Amino acid sequence: MSENPLIAALREQRDAAQKELDTLLEAPAAEKRNLNADEDAKFTELTEAIEGFDKRCDELVALDKRKAEVAETRKQIASVTVVNEPNPVYRRDDANGPSFFMDLATASNPSMRGFDEARARLIRSQETRAGDMTTVAGAGGELAPPLWLVQDFIALARAGRVTADLCNSMELPSGVSSVNLPKVAGGTSVAVQQTQNTAVSDTAMTTTSVSSGITTLAGKQIVSLQLIQQSGVPMDRVVLQDLAKAYAVQLDTQVLYGSNANGQVKGLVSCATNNAFTTTQPAPASSTNANSLYYVLTKAGAAVQTSIYEPADAVVMHPNRWAWILGSVDSSSRPLVVPGGPQFNGLGNADGQVAQGFAGTFGGYNVYLDPNISLTANSATNQDEIYLLRRDQLWLWETPVQSASFDATYADQLSILFRVHGYAAFIGNRYSGAVQSIRGTGLIAP
């Protein structure tokens, strides 16, 4: 088969680019120096062009090969004669025999008389006689291989890092073992001077600090060299992308549930230990359930305001809880939170259908859905908690996620280790009242 003229033209352009690249490198090589800025830019341009030519040529060669294979297959099957055989069950020459369409209607309704017989005849009519060709191996199946769309592989579904992204985020500097924030514990005083020339109010200020250790988050995956080199997809990208997503989930979980022990940060649960409100609203079928939660949320909001003298600005909850709220109705079966559109005396509104992230408002607060909130994390083991917080009081330091691969250690077994890791610190108790939690029997998983 003659070479595709487009491939020939691309190869000529590729050779010209290679020649230009070789000429570019002659001067630095002769002078024993590195490339200057202009040379470096030209080097990048030429190498990318060469890689592009190579990739496109490979694609065109593979396409021509497939076209040739298809043409050969068609040529081989052109001589096959297909003979129509009468159906063994439904025969055109048998006027008194069973009707295919009648059996089709009968077999679709189990309550109809003759259901079993009709279903059996339909199955029997599709059976293949011995010697017929099918998609079974050995009877023609090798010519109909399964289709594997490896390039469209399905990645593992993972939640995002909703709560972590609500924090005041900063880059964690290198060379530190902890993060410490000085804090004024007791303030000065001001009082009325009762008479002139007498001492004014004098109270010594006291200080303390809040701190967070540095948490290390890491994960790895060992992959055989054969899978990497022979896979139809870039396995390094598949593995590292999943590790990066798993890292995000773990960081978000630390912000929520870090125990402040065993290398963990102090998460929102620990920060809100003494700031918990309990709700015992009725079961979801009641028309007053969201009203009761609404009242408790209002009390928690007041606690934030009276503690730090600033309002809360975010509510974080599990998607199940938000769906439960959306399903709540008043005594006239009207929804208390309407997903868009006009409403009457609504407690909030929904921003369409959302799986995670900003979902709408409830009680005047922006609602964020975080699937990483546990349905069993508290002492009752059957409740999901709701967190009301002031976002700018949550401080999260983190390093960029670092990914790497190592083959030296696993060279004797033809394996490569892929790894991601990073460091983080979190302070959610700059002011103890900035985070309030809502829990109780009213938050048993709906």
N, C-alpha and C positions, 0 to 999 in steps of 0.2 A: 504494500500500500504506500503510495507516495506521501511525502511529508506535507502536512498542512502548511500552506503558504504563510498563514499568520504566525505559526510557530517559527518558521524560518526568519521572518521579519523581526520578531521579538528577540530571537537569538542574535541577530546582527546588531540590534540596539544594545543588547546586553554585552556583547563583545566590545562595542565602542565605549560603553561606560566603564568596563573593566580596564580598557587601555588607558582611558583618561585617569582612572584611579591609580594605576601603576605609575603614570607620569607624575601625578601629584605627590606620590610618596618618594620619588627619587631624591628631591632636594633635602628633606628632613633626614633621609637615610644617609646621604653623603655627608651632611653636616653633623650627624649624630645628635640630633635634637628632637624634641617633641613637636607636635604640630602647633602652629600658632592659631589664633582665633579664626581667621579666614580659612586656613587650611582645614581646621577641624570642622567647620560648618560645611565645607565642600565635601570632606570625607564622609560626613553623615549623609549628605544628600546623595552621593554616589552609591554608598553601600545600601541605602534603602531602595534606591532605584534598581540595583542589581538583584536584591532579594525579591523585589516585586516582579521583575522579569522572570526569575527562576520559578516563583510560585505560579504565575500565570501560565508559563510553558508547561509545568507539571499538570496543571488543571486541564489544559487543552489536550495534552497527550492522553490523559486518563479518559477524557470525553471521547476522543477519537477511538480509543480502544473499546469503550463500551458500545459505541455505534457499530463498530466492526463485529463485535460479538452478537449484537442484536440482529444484524443483517445475516450473519451466518446461521443463527437459530431459525430465523424466518425461512431461509433457504432450505433448511433441513425438514421443517414441518410442512413445506408447501406441497410435498408429494403425498402427504397423509390423506386418505379418503375417509370422510366421516359418513357413516350410514345411519339414518334415523331408525331407531328401534322402537316398537310400540311399548307404552308404559305397561308394566306387569299388573297394575291395579286398575287404573283408569284408562279404558280403551275406547277409542273413537268408534270401532266397529261393533261395540256391545251396547246397544240402545237401552237394554234393561239393567245394565251394570250400575255400580255406585257413581254418584256425581261428585266430582272433585270440589266444586263450589259449595254444594250442600254439606259435604263433610267438613269443609273449611269453616263454615258458619256454625255447625254443630260442635266442633272441637274447640271453638272459642268460648263456649258457655257450658261449664261443667254441670249445670242444672238441667240441660236439655237431654231428652231421651236419645239414647244411642251415642252418648259422648265417648265412651270407651272404645266402641267399635270404629267410630269415625277417626278418632285419634290414632288407633292402631293402623288403619288403612293409610292415613297420611304418612305415618312413619315408614310403613312397608313400601310405599310408592317411591320413597327417596333412597331406599337401600340399594347398594351397588352389588351387582352380581360378581361372582368370582371371575377374575380375568379382566374386568373393566379397569381402566386406568383412573386413579384418584390422586389426591395429594398425600397419600400415605407413602412412607419411604418404601422403596422397592417396587411400587406400582405407579411411578411417575412423580412421586413427591419430591425427588431430588431436583426436578426441573422447576419446582415452585418453592424456593427457600423462603423462610420467614423474613419479613422486613424489619430490620433494627435501625430505627432512626437515632443513631447514637449521638448525632450532633444536636438533637433536641431532647437530650436526657432530662429527666425530672429530678431536680435538686430537692433535698430534704427541706420540708417547710419548717421554718423557725421563726419565732417571734423576734421583734426588734428590741431596741433599748429605749423605750418610751420614757420611763422615769429618769434614767440617766441623762437623757437629752433635755430634760426640764431644768437641770441644775445649772448653776453658774459655772461654766466649764473653763478650765485653764490647763495649760501644758505643765506637766510635772517636771521640774528641773532635775538634772542629773546630779549625782554626788550628795544626795540627802537620804537619811534613813527614816525621817518622819517629817510631818508638816505640823507646825505649831502656830496658833493664833493667840496673841495676848488678849485678855478680856478684862474689862472693868467689872469687878464683882460688887463693889459697894461704892456709891457715888458721894459727891459732896452734898452740902445742905445749904439752904437759904432760908432765913427766917426774918420776921419783922424785928427791927431794932426798937426795943421798948422805949428807951430814952436816949438822948444825944450823948455822945462821948462814952458810950458803953460798948462792950465787946460785941461783935457781930457773930452770927452763926459760923461755927467752924467744925466740920466733920472730915476726918481723914479718909481719903479715897483708898479702897482696897482693890487689889488686882488678882487675877488668876489667869488661866489659859485653857484652851481646848486644843486637842491634838488628834492626829490620825497617823497610824503607822502606814508603811508602804506595803500594799498588797501586790503579790505577784500572781498573774493569771497566765496560764500556759497550757498548751495541748499539743499533741503530736500524732502522727500517723505514719506507719512503716508500709511502704508499697514496693512490690517486686519490680525489678528493672524490666522484666518481660511485659508487665502490664503497662508500664509507662511507654515503652518503645513500640508495642504492638497494638495499643488501644486506638480505637477510631476517634477518640476525643483526647484533648490534652489533659491527662490525669492529674498533672501537677496543679493545674488551675482548678480542677474539680475539687481536689482535696483541700487546697489552701483556701478556697472560697468558703467551703463548709467549716473549716477551722475558724476562719474569721467571723462567720456568723455565730458559731458556738461561743466564741470569745465575747461577742456583744451581748449575748443572752446572759452569760455568767457575770459580766460587769454590771448589767442591770439588776440581776439578782442580788449582787453584793450591796448595791445602793438600797435595795428594798429590805434585805434580810441579813446583812452582814452582822455577825455576832460579837464583833470586837474581841475575838479570841481565835487562837489557832491560825494566825496570819490573816484574819478577815478584818474588814473595816467595820465601823459601827453604822449599821444601816438604819432606815427609817423606823423599823419596828422597835429597835432599841432606843432610838431618840424619842419615840412617842410612848414609851412604857408608862410614864406617869401622866400622859395626856390622852387618856382613852375615854371615849363616850360610848355608852351602850344603847343599842336600839333593840326593842322587842316587838316590832310591828307585826301585825298578823300575817297570815299566809298570803301569797301573791294574789289569790282570788279575791281578796277583800278590796273594796274601793278606797280604803284608807291607808294602804300599805306605804305608798310613796309619800303621802302626807306626813306620816310618822317619821320616816327617814328625813324628809325635808326639815322637820322640826329639830331633829338631832343635829343635822348638818348646820342649821342656823346657830345652835348652841356652840358647836365646835368653832364656827366662824367667829363668834363673839369671844371665845377663849383666845384665839389668835390675836384679835384686835386688842384685848385688854392685857395681853402678855408682852407684845412687842410694839403696840401702838401703830401697827400697819395692818392692812387687810390681807387676808389670804387671797390668792389669785389662781389656785388650781385645785381640782379634785381629781385624784387618781383612783381608778377602780378597775375591776376585772370586766372584760366584755360581757360575761354572763350577767353581772349585776346591772349593767347599762341596758341590756336586753330586757331584764326584769322590770326596770323602771319604764322602758318604752311600752311594755305590756300592761302597765298599771292604768286603770280607768277609774272615773268617779262613779257616783251612784247612778248616773244616767248613761253609763258605758261609754263615756267620752274619754279619750286618752289625756292623761295629765301632762305628758310631754309629747309634743307633736313633731314628727319628722319633716319640718319645713311647712310653710304655708301659714295662714292665719289661725289664731287660737283664742280661746276665751278663758281668762284666769289660769293660764298655763303655768306650771312650775318651772318650765324650761323649754328648750327646743333642741332638736337633733339636726345635725349636719349631714343628713342622708344616712346611708348604711356604711358604717366604718368598722373595720376589724381591729385596728389599733391606732393610737395617736389621738389627735383632737376629734371629738365626736359631737360636741354641742355644748349646751349650758344646762345647769341645774342649780336652782337656788341663787342664780346670779353669778355662779362660778363656772369657769371653763372646765369642761370634763375631758380627761385624757384616759384612754383605755390602754391598759398594759396587761397582755396575756401572761406575763411572768408573775403576776400576783397569784399567790397560792390559794387554793380553795381549802387547804387543810393545815395551814402553817401555825395557826394559833393553838392555844391549849385545848380548845374544844374539838379541834381536828375536823370540824365539818363546816367551817365558816370562812368566808372571804372578807378581808378588811377593806375599808375605804380610808384613804388618806387625804386630809385637807392641809394645804401647806402654802407657805410663802416662798416662791421659787428662788428669789435672789438671796435667800438665807441658806440655800443648799449649795455647798461648794465642792466641786469635783475636780481633782487634778488627775490627769492621765497622760501617759506617753502614747505616741502613735503605735499601732500594732505592728510588731516586727515579725516578718516571715523569713524563714530560711530553710535550706535543704542540706542534708549531709549524707555523703556516700562512703566516706573513708571507713567509718566504724562497721558498716555493713557490706563492705566490698567482698568479703568471703562468702556471702550468701546472695549476692546480686540483688541487694535491696537499697532503698533510699529512704531516709527519715525526713519527713516534712514537719516543721514546727512553727507555731506562732506563740508569741508571748508579749507581755506588756506589764506596766506597773501603774497602780492607781492609789489615790488617797481620797478619802471622803469625810467631810465634816458637815453633818446635818444638825448639829446642836450648838451653832453659834449663839442662838437664843433658844432656850428650852421650849418655849411655847410656839415656835414657828411651824411645828409639825403636830397635827392632831390626828388621832385615829378614831375610827368608828367601828365598833365590833358588837357582838352579842348574838343572841338566838335569832334575832330578826334577819341576820345575814347568813343563815344556813343556806347552802348552795341551792338556788332555785331550780 
